[in-house]
């Protein structure tokens, strides 16, 4: 499973939405602070990277994935 798929899967699982529209904002999908904590924890456990809570605010799922993928790529250098 690639990074983007993993993140989308974690968001889908946490928010209990089977098909995530990655162009919708996290809050539009029902995301809240508790969901952010859970999702960040799972991503951190898998990839050992963390982002600020604010990463999830006013961003689409695609943008959140892009931020994480850039951070993971940067860590690998």
C-alpha positions as CSV (number, residue, x, y, z in Angstrom):
1,X,0.0,0.0,0.0
2,X,1.5,3.4,-1.0
3,X,1.6,6.4,1.3
4,X,-1.4,8.1,-0.1
5,X,-3.5,5.0,0.0
6,X,-2.5,4.3,3.6
7,X,-3.5,7.9,4.7
8,X,-6.8,7.7,2.8
9,X,-7.5,4.4,4.4
10,X,-6.8,5.7,7.9
11,X,-9.1,8.7,7.3
12,X,-11.8,6.4,5.9
13,X,-11.5,4.0,8.8
14,X,-11.5,6.7,11.5
15,X,-14.4,8.7,10.0
16,X,-16.2,5.5,9.1
17,X,-16.7,6.6,5.5
18,X,-16.1,3.8,3.0
19,X,-15.4,6.0,-0.1
20,X,-13.5,9.2,0.7
21,X,-13.6,12.0,-1.8
22,X,-10.0,13.3,-1.6
23,X,-11.1,16.7,-3.0
24,X,-13.3,17.4,0.1
25,X,-12.0,19.2,3.1
26,X,-11.3,17.1,6.2
27,X,-13.9,19.0,8.2
28,X,-16.5,18.5,5.4
29,X,-16.1,14.8,5.9
30,X,-16.8,15.1,9.6
31,X,-13.2,15.2,10.8
32,X,-12.7,16.7,14.2
33,X,-9.9,17.0,16.7
34,X,-10.2,13.5,18.1
35,X,-10.1,12.1,14.5
36,X,-6.9,14.2,13.9
37,X,-5.2,12.7,17.0
38,X,-6.1,9.1,15.9
39,X,-5.1,9.6,12.3
40,X,-1.8,11.4,13.1
41,X,-0.9,8.6,15.6
42,X,-1.5,5.8,13.0
43,X,0.6,7.6,10.3
44,X,3.3,8.4,12.8
45,X,3.5,4.8,13.9
46,X,3.8,3.6,10.3
47,X,6.1,6.3,8.9
48,X,7.7,7.9,11.9
49,X,6.7,11.4,10.8
50,X,4.3,13.9,12.4
51,X,2.7,17.1,11.2
52,X,1.0,19.9,13.1
53,X,-2.6,19.6,14.0
54,X,-3.2,22.6,11.7
55,X,-2.3,20.5,8.7
56,X,-5.8,19.0,8.9
57,X,-7.5,22.3,9.2
58,X,-9.1,23.8,6.1
59,X,-7.3,21.3,3.8
60,X,-8.6,18.6,1.4
61,X,-7.7,15.0,1.9
62,X,-5.5,15.3,-1.2
63,X,-3.6,18.3,0.4
64,X,-3.1,16.4,3.6
65,X,-1.7,13.4,1.7
66,X,0.6,15.7,-0.3
67,X,2.0,17.3,2.9
68,X,2.6,13.9,4.5
69,X,4.2,12.5,1.3
70,X,6.6,15.6,1.1
71,X,7.5,15.2,4.7
72,X,8.2,11.4,4.3
73,X,10.3,12.1,1.2
74,X,12.2,14.8,3.0
75,X,12.9,12.4,5.9
76,X,14.3,9.8,3.5
77,X,17.0,12.1,2.2
